[in-house]
């Protein structure tokens, strides 16, 4: 490291070596200027600077062209292969072989996305990238920005507001909200009025550990909350045989019904604007093979998510301040 620092401290312009190699290959300043798209005076000035740094002549005149001196030949033999390797390393695409990759990709998931994503994604990895590993971190819209800013994530799936500079984002799908309930314990209409909705007891999801959910935060309504749970994955169990109502994203409702087929959905009796579920990533990682590989498959899996067509409810409630 000390030797490397000493090299950097010399403030040597490596572009001078590039000019030198091209002049040596072309045999003249004119030929080098044409290949490098520079003027002849610029080429000559670069050679003078390099000669001054080396301390010895690198070229000698021979007719109308130039020939290398002994010092110049020695410099060319040393610089040419290294320069070619540097240019090749800069221009070569990143090598990524999913079959042999042992990389680790860190994905932040809001709990609403775990059920539809993890199983299909793991099946893809088992088939195409058997050694690639995932680290799943719990995030939600309040925490995702900090997670990216602190460098803890490569990718994330959640709804998001402001994000750190250098974060890419792509909407995957728009999901609405529905009411979910157990008809064995609650006779709840398919299209409840707002009065009927507010008359029932509710289970809500709160990331803050309080009694406020998305309806309270966005619409200013006050529900009779019986239980607050920290994740959407717990909603189905909370509804089972309890006579409660939950207002959840439709993808959550469909997943809950898969495990509890007796549950049913109803149309929410108010307007609640649909927010896109987004795939987020560090732009600095766009060229990383493993991250790009996983991102591509997440997009493909998400394309299979087809939320049911939206139905306009009879009653609309405007957002309160």
N, C-alpha and C positions, 0 to 999 in steps of 0.2 A: 504493500500500500504506500509506503514511504517513497519507493522508486516511482510509482505511478504519479504521486503528487508532484514529484520533482519534474517529471515529464510535462505535466499540465502547466506547471508554473513557468515553463519556458515560453509559453504563448506562441507556439509554432503553428503557422497557418498550413494545415495539411492540404489545402487546395493547391498550394504551390507544387506539391509532389504530383498531383494530378496533371497539372500543366506540364511539368517536366517530363513525365512518362509519355504524354501524348506527343510532345515535341520530339522526343527520342524516337518514337514509333513512326512519326510522319517524316522525320529527317529535315524539317524546316519549320520556321515560324509561320510561314504562310499556310502550310498544310495543317498545322495545329490550330490556327485561328479558324479555319474552315470547319474543322471537326468539332471544336468547342463553341462555335458561334460567338467568338470574341474577336475584337480588333487585333491587328498585329501589334500596335503599341501596347495593348494590355498584356499580350503574351510576353513581349520583350520585358515589360516592367516586372512581371511575375518572375521571369528567369533571373533578372538582376537581384531581386529580393532574395531568391533562393540561394544564388551564388554568394551573396553577402552573408547569409546565415551559415552556409557550409564552410566558407573561407577559402574555397578553391574553385578554379574554373571547371565547369561541367561539360561545356561544349567548345569545340574549335571549328573555325570556318574551313570548309572544304569545297571549293568551287562556289556554287550558288546555294549549297546546303550546309548542314551542320553535321559534325561527327562528334561522338562522345569521347571525352578524355578518359584517362584511366580512372580518375575519381568518379566521373560521370557513369562509367560502366558499372563500377562497384555499387553506386547508389541505385542504378536502374535494376540490377540483379536483386538487390534487397527490397526495394520499394514496390516493384511491379507485382509480385505475387501477393503481397500483403494488401495492396490497394485493390486488386481484383477481388480478394476475399472480403474486404470491407464492403465494397459495392454489392457483391453477391449477397452478403448477409443482410444488407439494408433492403434489397429489392426482392429477395426470395420470400414467398408466402410462408406463413407459419406452418410447420409440419404438425399435423394432428392425425393420429390413427386411433379411431374410437375402439378398435379391438384390443389395443395394447395400452391405451391411456390409463394411468393410475391417478389422474388429477382429481381434485376435490372442488366441487362447485357449491357455494353457499347461497341458499335460496331462502328469502324471507317470505312466509306465507301467512296471510290472514286466515283464521280458522274456517272461514266460509269456503276456502278454496282447497282445503286438504283432501276432501272426499273425492272430488271429481278429477283431481290432478295426480295424486301420488301413485295410485295403483297403475294407471296407464303409463306414467312416466317410468316407473320401475320395471314394467314389462319391456319397454323399449330398451332400457339400459341393460337388462338381462340378455336381450337378444343381440344388441349392437355394440354395447360398451360394457362388457361384464366386469371390468376392473375399476371403472369410474365410480367415484363416491359422491354422495350428497350429504350436506349438512343443512337441515331444515331449522330455521329460526322463527319463532312466533313474532309477527309484527302486525301492526294495524295502522290506520291512516295517521294517528297521532305520533307514532314512533318511527315510521319508515324513513323520514327525512334524516333524523339523527343517525339511524343505522347506516345509511349511505355515506353521510358526512364523516362518520367514524371509520369507514372502510370495512364494516363487518359483513357486507353483502356483495355478491356478484349480480344477483337477480332478485326481483321481488314481484309478488302478485298481490295487489290490494287496490283500493281506491286511494287517491292521493291528491293533495293540494299542492303547496309549494314544495319544490325539491331543490337540492343543492345543484349548483352549476356543474355541468358534466354528467348529468343523469339523463339517459334516454328514456322515452316512454312511448308505449303503443297501446291504444285501447284494444282489448280482446273481445269483449262483448258487453252489451248493455243488459243489465238485469233489473227487473222490477221487484216490488215487494208484494207479498200475499199474506193473508191471515192463515194460520195453521192451527188445527184443533183436533180433539178426539171426539168424534160424534157419538161414541158409546157413553160419554159422560157429559156432553154438552150439545144441546139442540141449537145449533148456530146456523143462521141462514146463509145461503150462497152469496147473497148481496145484502149484507147488513147495513142498516142506517148508522149514521155516526152516533146517534143516541144509544142504539143497541150495542155498538162496539164499545163505547165508553162505560156501559153498564156492566160489562163482564170484567172478570179478574184476569190479569195478564202475567205472562212470563216475559221478561225482557233480557237482552244481552247488554251488559255494561262493562266496558273495559276499565272504568274508573272505580268499580266496586260500589256504585250507588244505585239509586232507584230511578235513574233517568236513562232512557233508550233513545233510539233515533227519532221516534215520534215526538218525544218531549223536546229534544234538541232542535229539530228542524221545523216542527209545526207549532210548538208551544202548547200542545194539548197535555192534559193531565189524566193519565190512566190510573186505574186501581191496580197497582202492581203488587202481586202476591209474592213473587220470587224474582230475584235478579241473578243471572248466571254469567260467568266470565267468557264463555265461548258458545258459538252456535251449535257445536257438536253436542251440547248438553240439553238443547231445547226439546228434542224428541222425548227424552226421558222425563223431562219436567211436564210435558203435556199428557203423557200416557196415563189415562184414567183419572185425570185431576180436574177436568172441566175448565181449564185455563185456555187462553188464546195467546198466540205468539204472532208477531209481525216480523217476517223474515224475508231475506232475498229468495227469489223463486228457486235458485239452484240449491239452496239449503233445504227448502221445502221438499223438493223432489228427492233429495238424498235421504231426508228423514222418512219419507214415505216408503223408500226402498227397504229400510230396516224395520219400519212399523207400518205395514200396508193398510192398517185400519185408520190411520190419520187422514184428514181431508183438508182441502184448502178452500178459502173463500176470498172474494174480491174485497180489497181494502176500501173503506168508504170515504177516501180523501185522496187528494193529489199529493204524490210524493215523487219528486222528479227523479228520474233514473240516472244513476251515476255510473260511468263506465268502469268496469273492472280492467285495470291496466297492468301490463307487463313492464317492469322498470328494470333498468340495468345501468351499470357504470359504462359510459362511453369509452373510457380508457381500456375496457376489457373487450371491446368489439372485435378485436383481432385475435383474442385468445380462443384457441380451438375448442376446448372443453366447454367454455361458457357459450360460445356461439352454437355448438352442437345441442346443448340442453335447451337453449333459448328457442332454436328452430323447432324442436319437438314439443315444447310447451305451446308454441303458437299453433302447431298442428292439432294438438289435443284440444285446445280451447276452441278451435274452429268447429269441433264436433258438438260444442255446447250450443243448443238452440232453445233459448228461453221461449215459453209459450207466447203466442201473440197477445199483445196488451189489450185489455178490455177497458173502456172508459167507464168508470163508476158513475152512478147516478148522483152522488153527492160529492162536492169538492170543498175542501177546506183550505183557505189561503194560509200561507206562512205568517205566523205572528212574530212580532218583534220581541 
